[in-house]
Amino acid sequence: MQNLIFFQTQWRRAVQASVLAGFALISNFASANPSTQVKQLPDFVKSSLDFRSLANGDWLVLDKKTLRLLSPTGMERANMKVRAKHFDLRENNDHALAVLINSDTQNALPIRIQQGQFQLQTNLPVATAALDASCLFRDQQQLMHLFLIAKSGHAQQWLLEGSQPRLVRNLALPANAKSCEVDDQTETLFVNEEDFGVWAYSAQSESSAARQAVQLRQPHGQLQQGAQAMHVFSSGIAVLDEAGKNIFLSAPIKQGWKITKHFSNKKLAAWPQQTGNLRALELGGKTNFYLRDDNKKTWMHVTSLSRKKETSQEIIPVLIPQAQTEEMQRLGDAADDPAIWRHPVDSQLSRVLGTNKKQGLLVYDLQGKQTQLLEVGRLNNVDVRQQIQWHDGVSDIAIATQRDDLSLVIFDIDSRGTVSEVSRIATGLENIYGTCLYQPNHGGLEAFVNDKDGLVQHWRIERKNGTYQGTKLRQLKLATQPEGCVVDDKNARLFIGEEKRGVWLTNADATQASPLKLIAKVGDRLHADVEGLALYHGKRATYLIVSSQGDNSYIIYDAQAPFRYRGKFRLGFNIEKDIDGSSETDGLEVSSANFGTNYEDGILIVQDGHKRLPDGAQNFKYLDWKQIAKALQLP
């Protein structure tokens, strides 16, 4: 694990002892009906600083010096002596997890709640700088995460699974964050910046730290001074202004956030004179909003809204990578496109080639270990063909686009999987970008190479007396920037990805050219940018795999008309092997060949735009095809 920004690697024994001494376990949890429907906020909750209801009818309430677990009738099941301002809560099938910031130590305290008892999760490192906020997040894999934000704005995302928490990533957030909350459904992290307002970030660890304004102070927004409090509810987020006179409900739109509802103290008689906190609670089929009256030290119900019916959404399965390559030797946006070379005798000795846009070509084995580095300049896309019939022999070849001299770089691959550069072909393009190879049935090799302006060139590659040369056959034109492309050699079909519009199809045979046809359009399923393309040639069908970069997913289509949509998936954490998921994938490659143990039905290689668990340089992830076929029920 890398050096931490504001955490040590172990608990200090003195702190642990003092915290544990504050526990008072009162009684075991008496079984309750999980379907209990609470109709109103009980009187024994109203005097608390903060509260949450549990699915079994219990209540978790925070008083000035104590966190309490109460039964539906108010009987105390457990308590813990602690000073805190608020807490967060998530429930699993057999337990709940609460987290709060201890006001005395400024440490985050994660607390497991099970069978009516509290258990301190003592394996979280101690803070070495004062924490402002903490909040929980359960991702699509149902894995628990914890966000911790220091007063300086330094923040970290931790994975709370297994025997030890693991650092997922570091973030730079606003200094003096008053609080944070996560909407698990939309995977959105909300941060309340003191005296300014509320920002939204993606809680997905694979996403960048870009932010959007939700509600800001005047003149940038509607808030007076800033946000006093906020709370996530089923339809968005509720924000209480610093003056305590308005509640704004906001929901996401394509280009940011919009106010969907506004409540004012001028219109609601129950509004307290001085309020310091806000909670939204689903009670009796309605969303009920409560403000804490700081004068009377009680929670007051101020208004209710009918709950909107939840719209059904496509369930996107999260699959688990089996392996990952060693990290790039360059930071930033370096890794781009992979290709696969299969060993002619022992498939487990096969190789994965990966481009580094800042350095050259990397070669890896099936365990992800780097076997070669060819420092040949800034490579973008790479593709491989094997057993190519030339006039003077047979060979395996890789070709990559070189962005320094705008050429196609030709690499020879010997029978052991050793790669070496043998030639370059100048293309004359101004901004060379993507490429893919075509091995016609009649022999030889052809290449398609594109430019950022939409131009696509078609080349014939020839070898005579060991020397390579290229002949340009034709060119195609797309309206905007393409990159990924792939050719179905058997059927002579060329698929081209136009990043903002979708996937195009045309004939790969220059003698039988056909108009470009848009077969997969950017929209509800396919999200720009459209990046890597690959073909899986199965025993029963051929599938087109597309990197839908805009929503960090991978889409499967039939590779024959009518190009039926088969589903999409994402890559998540492999906890056992400390492998993170993948995101913002540029290039990908797939093969249906048997690569031995774990990859009997083939392998998918994807570029990962953000290396996490912990932060690091980019790399490539390996996924067995069996997972994809099972998740999407492919024949």
ABEGO torsion letter per residue (X at the ends): XBBBAABBABBBAAAAAAAAAABBBABBBBBBBAABBBABBBAAAAABABBBBBAAGBBBBBBAABBBBBBAAGBBABBBBBBBABBBBBBBAABBBBBBBBAAAGBBBBBBBBGGBBBBBAABBBBABBBABBBBBBBAAGBBBBBBBBAAGBBBBBBBBEABBBBABBBBBBBGBABBBBBAAAGBBBBBBBGAEBBBBBABAABBABBBBABBBOAABABBGEBABBBBBAAEBBBBBAAGABBBBBBBBAAEBBBABBBBAAABAABBABBABBBBBBBGGBBBBBBBBAAAGBBBBABBBBBBBBBBBBBBBBBBBABBBBBBABBEBABABBBBBBBAABAAABBBBBBBAAAEBBBBBAAGBBABBBBAEBBBBBBBBBGBBBAAEBBBBBBBBBAAAGBBBBBBBBAAGBBBBABBBBAGBABBBBBBBBBBAAEEBBBBBBBAAGBBBBBBBBBBGGBBBBBBABBBBBABBBBBBBBBAAAGBBBBBBAAAEBBBBBABAAABBBBBBABBBBAABBOBBBBBBBBBBAABBBBBBBBAAAGBBBBBBABOAGBBAEBBBBBBBAAAGBBBBBGBBBBBBBABBAEBGAAAEBBBBBBABBBOBBBBBBBBBBBAAAAAAAAGBX
